[in-house]
């Protein structure tokens, strides 16, 4: 790993980056778009500076080609974009977010990544509890974001907090979204559990934060996060099973995994109404079926290369203006990352995005289930920390079926980190070293 002069400064800045991409809405609600923009500029400039400080250690061989292909395609889509102005903004933000992810992936070791991500998650969960407590106990009514004026009947989705903590939730926390807060709690549960079992934190501190993450999952009660949690649990079970088998003796595991996946798909189709009822969702997945139908119709008009990359939908341009409106709220995503990629970059984009995500999952799987080889024939014991890339990747992919956040902000940054670090030479040995700390 590169040696940067002050590791403390790097870790502090990395914590700011993680906090900003995970809780960007908190900055926007508190400081407005200008305040958030100032922080985003600091994050971008700092990331560029640190990346330039290690430029002699860059290596194209270790960089995921599928990630480069996706960024290239998104940039080239400006040539055929139906909204070149909005597209230019979207592509610029995509590159800025990618640079932040590359800083985290290239300038930090896995030990530092785990530590700084854990600190950022603790800050978000802790501040969310304090925020919701203040709103529920001292303010006593729903709170709107600062710097924004509303008129007429205000949709519930516009509130920063609905002051429901004392009623058992659901709560939105500082990120102003139960789904986003719930997913952050899921990431926290994965990170905190790995730290606890791996012995990188003291036992009681680890237990406390795992408990906090579980409580936040319950307080948000997000159906999409519940599905992602099940997916992560299943991936963990299969990974632990694979670790008990020799590499050439895993055919029963893969057959079982394929059968389980097929059964899950059939079960979702056959018992969708019952499952949605148990998860507290309406039969149209809170309007998602209607959004998906409209997105599929639009994507079919430009099926090969799409309408042009824009990441978050720009509501002031066609065809996004009024495309997805529900209960007075205009949504800025397809609520399915794969449909969003098809809409914006066509089938070509889907192929590249699938190559990016599935190759990352492939590398994360073998990092998790194969013993590290530090010599010609020597093998080392498994490290619990080597499960982290797999579990984070599975969580992102599971969320991508009902949300498009893997394409923007924290989701994209995490995908960039996982794509780059799992391809880094000696990743297995480095993860083993983290587990020994």
C-alpha positions in Angstrom: 0.0 0.0 0.0 1.2 3.6 -0.7 2.8 5.5 2.2 1.0 8.9 2.7 2.7 11.3 5.1 0.0 11.5 7.7 -2.1 8.4 8.1 -4.3 10.1 10.8 -5.1 12.9 8.3 -5.9 10.4 5.6 -8.2 8.5 7.9 -10.0 11.6 9.1 -10.5 12.7 5.5 -11.7 9.2 4.6 -14.2 9.3 7.4 -15.5 12.6 6.0 -15.8 11.1 2.5 -17.7 8.1 3.8 -20.0 10.2 5.9 -20.7 12.6 3.0 -21.5 9.9 0.5 -23.6 8.0 2.9 -25.4 10.9 4.5 -25.4 13.5 1.8 -29.0 14.3 2.4 -28.2 15.3 6.0 -25.8 17.9 4.7 -28.4 19.1 2.1 -31.2 19.3 4.6 -29.0 21.1 7.2 -26.9 23.5 5.0 -28.9 23.6 1.7 -27.5 22.8 -1.7 -24.8 25.5 -1.6 -23.5 24.2 1.8 -23.5 20.6 0.5 -21.8 21.8 -2.7 -19.0 23.4 -0.7 -18.5 20.1 1.2 -18.6 18.1 -2.0 -15.9 20.3 -3.5 -13.7 19.8 -0.4 -14.2 16.0 -0.8 -13.4 16.1 -4.5 -10.3 18.3 -4.2 -9.0 16.3 -1.3 -9.5 13.0 -3.2 -7.8 14.3 -6.3 -4.9 15.6 -4.1 -4.4 12.3 -2.4 -4.6 10.3 -5.6 -2.0 12.6 -7.2 0.3 12.0 -4.3 0.4 8.3 -5.1 0.3 8.6 -8.9 3.6 6.8 -9.3 2.0 3.7 -7.9 -1.0 3.6 -10.2 -1.2 0.5 -12.3 -3.6 -0.1 -15.1 -3.2 -3.9 -14.8 -4.9 -3.9 -11.5 -7.8 -1.6 -12.5 -11.1 -3.2 -13.4 -11.6 -2.8 -17.1 -15.4 -3.1 -16.7 -15.4 0.0 -14.5 -13.4 1.9 -17.0 -15.8 0.7 -19.8 -18.9 1.9 -17.8 -17.4 5.3 -17.2 -16.4 5.6 -20.9 -19.8 4.6 -22.1 -21.6 7.0 -19.8 -19.3 9.8 -21.0 -19.7 8.9 -24.7 -23.5 8.9 -24.2 -23.4 12.7 -24.2 -23.0 12.4 -28.0 -26.5 10.9 -28.4 -28.1 12.1 -25.2 -31.7 13.4 -25.4 -30.8 15.9 -22.7 -27.1 16.9 -23.2 -27.1 19.7 -20.6 -28.5 17.5 -17.8 -26.4 14.7 -19.0 -23.2 16.7 -18.7 -24.1 17.4 -15.1 -24.8 13.7 -14.4 -21.6 12.5 -16.0 -19.6 15.1 -14.1 -21.1 14.0 -10.8 -20.5 10.3 -11.8 -16.8 11.1 -12.3 -16.6 13.1 -9.1 -18.2 10.2 -7.1 -15.8 7.8 -8.8 -12.8 9.8 -7.8 -13.9 9.8 -4.2 -14.3 6.0 -4.4 -10.8 5.6 -6.0 -9.3 7.7 -3.2 -10.8 5.3 -0.6 -9.8 2.2 -2.6 -6.2 3.2 -3.5 -5.1 5.4 -0.6 -6.3 3.2 2.3 -5.5 -0.3 3.4 -8.3 -2.7 4.2 -7.6 -2.0 7.9 -8.1 1.7 7.3 -11.2 1.1 5.1 -12.8 -1.0 7.8 -12.0 1.5 10.5 -13.1 4.6 8.7 -16.3 3.1 7.3 -17.1 1.8 10.8 -16.6 5.3 12.3 -18.8 7.0 9.6 -21.5 4.4 10.2 -21.4 4.9 13.9 -21.7 8.7 13.5 -24.7 8.3 11.2 -26.6 5.9 13.4 -25.7 7.8 16.6 -26.6 11.2 15.2 -29.9 9.7 13.8 -30.9 8.4 17.3 -30.1 11.8 18.9 -31.9 13.7 16.1 -35.0 11.6 16.2 -35.1 11.8 20.1 -34.9 15.6 19.9 -37.6 15.8 17.3 -39.9 13.4 19.1 -39.4 14.7 22.7 -38.6 18.4 22.5 -40.1 19.5 19.2 -43.0 17.1 19.2 -44.1 17.4 15.5 -42.7 16.5 12.1 -39.7 18.6 10.9 -39.0 19.8 7.4 -35.5 20.4 5.9 -34.0 23.9 6.3 -33.7 26.4 3.5 -36.7 25.0 1.6 -40.2 26.6 1.4 -43.3 24.5 0.9 -46.9 25.5 0.1 -50.1 23.6 0.2 -50.4 20.0 1.5 -46.9 18.6 2.2 -46.4 15.0 1.2 -45.0 12.8 4.0 -41.9 12.0 2.0 -40.8 15.6 2.1 -40.3 15.6 5.9 -36.9 15.3 7.4 -38.4 13.5 10.3 -42.0 12.6 11.1 -41.4 12.4 14.9 -42.3 8.8 15.2 -39.5 7.5 17.5 -41.7 7.3 20.6 -44.3 5.4 18.6 -41.7 2.8 17.5 -41.0 4.2 14.1 -40.6 4.1 11.2 -37.9 6.7 11.5 -35.9 8.5 8.8 -32.9 9.6 10.8 -30.5 12.4 9.6 -30.6 10.9 6.1 -34.4 11.7 5.8 -35.3 8.3 4.4 -36.3 5.1 6.2 -35.0 2.9 3.2 -31.6 4.7 3.1 -31.3 4.6 6.9 -32.3 1.0 7.0 -29.7 0.1 4.3 -27.0 2.0 6.3 -28.0 0.0 9.3 -27.5 -3.2 7.3 -24.1 -2.0 6.2 -23.3 -1.2 9.8 -24.5 -4.7 11.0 -22.1 -6.3 8.5 -19.2 -4.1 9.4 -19.7 -4.2 13.1 -20.2 -8.0 13.2 -17.0 -8.5 11.2 -15.1 -6.2 13.5 -16.5 -8.0 16.6 -15.8 -11.5 15.4 -12.5 -10.5 13.8 -11.3 -9.0 17.1 -10.5 -5.6 15.7 -12.6 -3.9 18.4 -13.2 -4.7 22.1 -15.9 -7.2 22.8 -18.4 -5.1 24.6 -18.0 -2.2 22.3 -18.6 -4.5 19.3 -21.7 -6.0 20.9 -23.1 -2.6 21.7 -22.8 -1.3 18.1 -24.2 -4.6 16.6 -27.2 -4.1 18.9 -27.5 -0.5 17.8 -27.5 -1.6 14.1 -30.2 -4.2 14.9 -32.4 -1.7 16.7 -32.1 0.7 13.7 -33.1 -2.1 11.3 -36.2 -2.6 13.4 -37.0 1.1 13.7 -36.8 1.6 10.0 -38.7 -1.5 9.0 -37.7 -1.2 5.4 -39.1 -4.0 3.2 -36.3 -3.7 0.6 -33.6 -3.8 3.3 -35.3 -6.9 4.9 -34.9 -8.7 1.5 -31.3 -7.5 1.3 -30.7 -8.8 4.9 -32.0 -12.2 3.9 -29.8 -12.3 0.8 -26.7 -11.4 3.0 -27.6 -14.1 5.5 -27.9 -16.7 2.7 -24.6 -15.6 1.1 -22.9 -15.9 4.5 -24.2 -19.5 5.0 -23.1 -20.6 1.6 -19.7 -19.0 2.1 -19.2 -20.8 5.4 -20.2 -24.0 3.8 -17.8 -23.5 0.9 -15.0 -22.9 3.3 -15.5 -26.5 4.6 -15.1 -27.9 1.1 -12.1 -28.4 -1.1 -12.1 -26.2 -4.2 -12.7 -29.2 -6.4 -15.5 -30.5 -4.2 -17.9 -27.6 -4.3 -20.2 -28.9 -7.0 -23.0 -29.9 -4.5 -22.8 -26.4 -3.1 -23.2 -24.7 -6.5 -26.0 -27.0 -7.5 -27.8 -26.3 -4.2 -27.2 -22.5 -4.6 -28.7 -22.6 -8.2 -31.7 -24.6 -6.9 -32.2 -22.2 -4.0 -32.1 -19.2 -6.4 -34.6 -20.9 -8.7 -36.9 -21.7 -5.8 -36.7 -18.1 -4.5 -37.7 -16.8 -7.9 -40.6 -19.2 -8.2 -41.7 -18.4 -4.6 -41.5 -14.6 -5.2 -43.8 -15.0 -8.3 -46.2 -17.5 -6.7 -46.5 -15.9 -3.3 -45.8 -12.3 -4.0 -49.0 -11.0 -2.5 -48.4 -12.9 0.8 -44.8 -11.9 1.0 -45.5 -8.2 0.3 -48.2 -8.3 3.0 -45.8 -9.7 5.5 -43.3 -7.0 4.6 -45.9 -4.3 4.9 -45.9 -3.4 1.2 -48.8 -2.9 -1.1 -49.3 -5.3 -4.0 -47.7 -2.8 -6.4 -44.6 -2.5 -4.3 -45.5 1.1 -3.3 -45.9 2.2 -6.9 -42.8 0.5 -8.2 -44.7 -1.7 -10.7 -46.1 1.5 -12.4 -42.7 3.1 -12.4 -41.1 0.0 -13.9 -43.7 -0.2 -16.6 -43.1 3.4 -17.7 -39.3 2.9 -17.6 -39.6 -0.3 -19.7 -41.7 1.5 -22.2 -39.2 4.4 -22.5 -36.2 2.1 -22.7 -37.9 0.2 -25.5 -37.9 3.4 -27.6 -34.0 3.5 -27.5 -33.1 -0.1 -26.6 -29.5 -0.4 -27.7 -27.7 2.7 -26.4 -30.4 4.4 -24.2 -31.4 8.0 -23.7 -28.0 9.1 -22.3 -26.5 8.9 -18.9 -27.8 11.3 -16.2 -27.6 9.2 -13.0 -30.3 10.8 -10.8 -33.2 11.8 -13.1 -33.3 15.5 -14.0 -37.0 16.4 -13.3 -36.8 19.6 -15.4 -36.2 17.8 -18.7 -38.1 15.3 -20.8 -38.7 12.4 -20.5 -38.2 12.6 -16.7 -40.6 15.5 -16.1 -43.6 13.8 -14.6 -42.4 10.3 -15.4 -42.8 8.9 -11.9 -45.1 10.9 -9.6 -46.9 9.2 -6.6 -48.9 11.0 -3.9 -47.5 14.4 -5.0 -43.8 13.2 -4.9 -41.8 13.1 -8.1 -39.3 10.2 -7.9 -35.9 10.6 -9.5 -34.9 7.0 -10.1 -36.4 3.8 -11.6 -36.3 2.0 -8.2 -34.3 -0.7 -10.0 -30.7 -0.1 -11.0 -30.8 -2.5 -13.9 -33.9 -0.8 -15.5 -32.2 2.6 -14.9 -29.1 1.4 -16.7 -31.2 0.1 -19.6 -33.1 3.3 -19.8 -30.0 5.5 -19.8 -27.3 3.4 -21.6 -29.4 0.7 -23.3 -28.6 -3.0 -23.7 -24.9 -2.1 -24.2 -24.9 -0.4 -20.8 -26.6 -3.4 -19.2 -23.8 -5.7 -20.6 -21.1 -3.5 -19.2 -22.8 -3.0 -15.8 -23.4 -6.7 -15.5 -19.7 -7.3 -16.2 -18.8 -4.8 -13.5 -21.0 -6.1 -10.8 -20.8 -9.8 -11.5 -17.0 -9.8 -11.9 -16.8 -7.9 -8.5 -19.1 -10.6 -7.0 -16.9 -13.3 -8.5 -13.7 -12.0 -7.0 -15.4 -11.3 -3.7 -16.7 -14.8 -3.5 -13.3 -16.5 -4.0 -11.6 -14.0 -1.6 -14.2 -15.2 1.0 -14.0 -19.0 0.4 -10.5 -19.8 -0.8 -7.6 -20.0 1.7 -5.0 -17.3 1.1 -1.8 -18.5 -0.5 1.2 -16.7 0.8 3.8 -19.0 -0.7 4.1 -21.7 -3.4 2.3 -24.4 -1.4 1.6 -22.8 2.0 -2.0 -22.0 2.9 -3.3 -19.8 5.8 -6.4 -20.1 8.0 -9.5 -18.2 7.0 -10.0 -14.6 8.1 -13.5 -13.4 9.0 -12.6 -10.0 7.4 -12.3 -11.7 4.0 -16.1 -12.2 4.1 -16.6 -8.4 4.2 -16.3 -7.8 0.4 -18.7 -10.6 -0.4 -21.4 -9.5 2.1 -21.2 -5.8 1.1 -21.4 -6.8 -2.6 -24.4 -9.0 -2.0 -26.1 -6.3 0.0 -25.6 -3.8 -2.9 -26.8 -6.2 -5.5 -29.9 -7.2 -3.5 -30.8 -3.5 -3.0 -30.3 -2.9 -6.7 -33.5 -4.8 -7.5 -35.7 -2.3 -5.8 -33.5 0.8 -5.6 -31.1 2.5 -8.0 -28.7 3.7 -5.3 -25.9 1.4 -6.5 -25.5 3.9 -9.3 -25.2 7.1 -7.2 -23.5 8.5 -4.1 -22.7 5.8 -1.5 -23.8 2.9 -3.6 -21.5 3.8 -6.5 -18.6 4.6 -4.1 -18.9 1.3 -2.4 -19.1 -0.5 -5.8 -16.0 1.3 -7.0 -14.2 0.4 -3.7 -15.1 -3.3 -4.0 -14.4 -3.5 -7.7 -10.9 -2.0 -7.2 -9.8 -3.6 -3.9 -10.9 -7.1 -4.8 -8.7 -6.9 -7.9 -5.8 -5.5 -6.1 -2.8 -7.9 -6.1 -2.3 -9.6 -2.7 -5.9 -8.7 -1.6 -6.2 -12.1 0.2 -3.1 -11.7 2.2 -4.1 -8.1 3.1 -7.5 -9.2 4.3 -5.8 -12.0 6.3 -3.6 -9.4 8.0 -6.7 -7.3 9.0 -8.2 -10.4 10.7 -5.0 -10.9 12.8 -5.2 -7.4 14.3 
